Amino acid sequence: MAIKQKRFMLAESDIPTRWYNIQAEMLNKPAPMLNPKTKEPVTVEELSKLISLQAARQELNFTDAWIDIPEPVLDMYRYYRSTPLVRAYGLEKALGTPAHIYFKNESASPIGSHKLNSALPQAYYCKEEGATNITTETGAGQWGCALSYASKVFGLECAVYQVKISYEQKPYRRSVMQAFGAQVTPSPSMSTRAGKDILTKYPNHQGSLGTAISEAVELALTTPGCKYSLGSVMSHVSLHQTIIGLEAELQMQMAGEYPDVVIGCFGGGSNFSGIAFPFMRHNIAGERATRFVAAEPESCPKLTRGKFCYDFGDESGYTPLMPMYSLGHNFKPANIHAGGLRYHGAGVVVSQLLKDKLMEAVDVSQLSSFEAGLLFAKSEGIVPAPESCHAIAAAIEEAKQCIPTGEEKVILFCLSGHGLMDMSAYDQFISGSLGNYTISDADIMKNVANL
Ligand SMILES: *Cc1c(COP(=O)(O)O)cnc(C)c1O
């Protein structure tokens, strides 16, 4: 009997050595990010006060389609890359679909998600440019874990502000950050002026990404040798994540197929961009007509129901104004378990691509995401992150459409992380105590009205 190959891996020497910068090849470039005070386009110099100079340059690079991955970063990538491309025979069988389903398994990274792909270069650039410290915010903690480890690798002190309610309710990711030597502070805290102001006004504030960003930004701006770092939304983060799709393209060649549809879950867009952009370049060049689908939560539907406008990236209004699909920077998403998808905006590149119909978006309810995740767990043996369950639900939907038609559609999705630290969410789903959160048009209108 012929052996059906299930898992496709690259030799170390075949791992891509450059990232793909879609900004250089987009026919319609995104409108510029604006300085909120002057309303002028932000410059590399302004950005580099906060983030590393290299990251700032990449953020505003609209000319170079390919950017070399620094050798010390490649050297770290080689510990866990390539990640496996897997043909999901088990899921196909469970669905009874003629579709060919593939997933790119980013949960195989040491910290269990794709976030390390950008944490490593960001920490490396900071160190190279002479920084001694790095700081960031984290919600559920995936980004904080990635940056804590990357900081340890490159010899930086890392301070993470974690949303207080997550710090208390989800202690294990905090333990992971501390295991890597990071200093983790629940936000709001008394260690910054921003935190003190919030606590004076609201002594029982449970924290939000907005409070944590404000504290991390303040620490970076007031501490010599300290840089700030972001885990999603920004173009340089998406750039670093293209290693996912560049590998997947080579691995699909090994499988002898090319995807008809590429799917990623969508929080701030980094894993979606990472798997999609390398394939999208062939659409831009007119060589392919692949579909790209971003799967967002029904309770935080910026792509499917948000407004395209200039908005801040954070709750407090510290970031540049970004032209993007948004639900408003004051939008308070429901407390769904897919914490990484609870973000109000979509980033400038993906927003422009969606506007130009180079990609599509779908929304997924919390219950259908967990249902999809459990089917995947039972048929493939990996418990997916609650975020990744959204991509799985969208992939299953595509695969089901093939049942009546017999179409052997080739579906590729990104498994952005595993869910082994999110088992309390699965417990709740299995015991029937999870619900859905919908949001009315009126509520969305109210939030975006004054943007
Ligand atoms: C952070 C995170 C996400 C969402 O972030 P994106 O930038 O949209 O990719 C999705 N999945 C996992 C596992 C995450 O940790």
The ligand as a MOL file (V3000), in Angstrom:
LIG
                    3D

  0  0  0     0  0            999 V3000
M  V30 BEGIN CTAB
M  V30 COUNTS 15 15 0 0 0
M  V30 BEGIN ATOM
M  V30 1 C -1.9490 36.2930 20.1960 0
M  V30 2 C -2.5320 35.1220 19.5380 0
M  V30 3 C -3.4470 35.2340 18.4700 0
M  V30 4 C -3.9520 36.5480 17.9590 0
M  V30 5 O -3.0050 37.4330 17.4860 0
M  V30 6 P -2.7450 37.7240 15.9330 0
M  V30 7 O -1.7860 38.8360 15.9660 0
M  V30 8 O -4.0490 38.1050 15.3020 0
M  V30 9 O -2.1880 36.4990 15.3430 0
M  V30 10 C -3.9190 34.0810 17.8740 0
M  V30 11 N -3.5510 32.8670 18.3060 0
M  V30 12 C -2.6870 32.7040 19.3350 0
M  V30 13 C -2.3310 31.3270 19.7720 0
M  V30 14 C -2.1420 33.8320 19.9730 0
M  V30 15 O -1.2790 33.6690 20.9780 0
M  V30 END ATOM
M  V30 BEGIN BOND
M  V30 1 1 1 2
M  V30 2 1 2 3
M  V30 3 2 2 14
M  V30 4 1 3 4
M  V30 5 2 3 10
M  V30 6 1 4 5
M  V30 7 1 5 6
M  V30 8 2 6 7
M  V30 9 1 6 8
M  V30 10 1 6 9
M  V30 11 1 10 11
M  V30 12 2 11 12
M  V30 13 1 12 13
M  V30 14 1 12 14
M  V30 15 1 14 15
M  V30 END BOND
M  V30 END CTAB
M  END
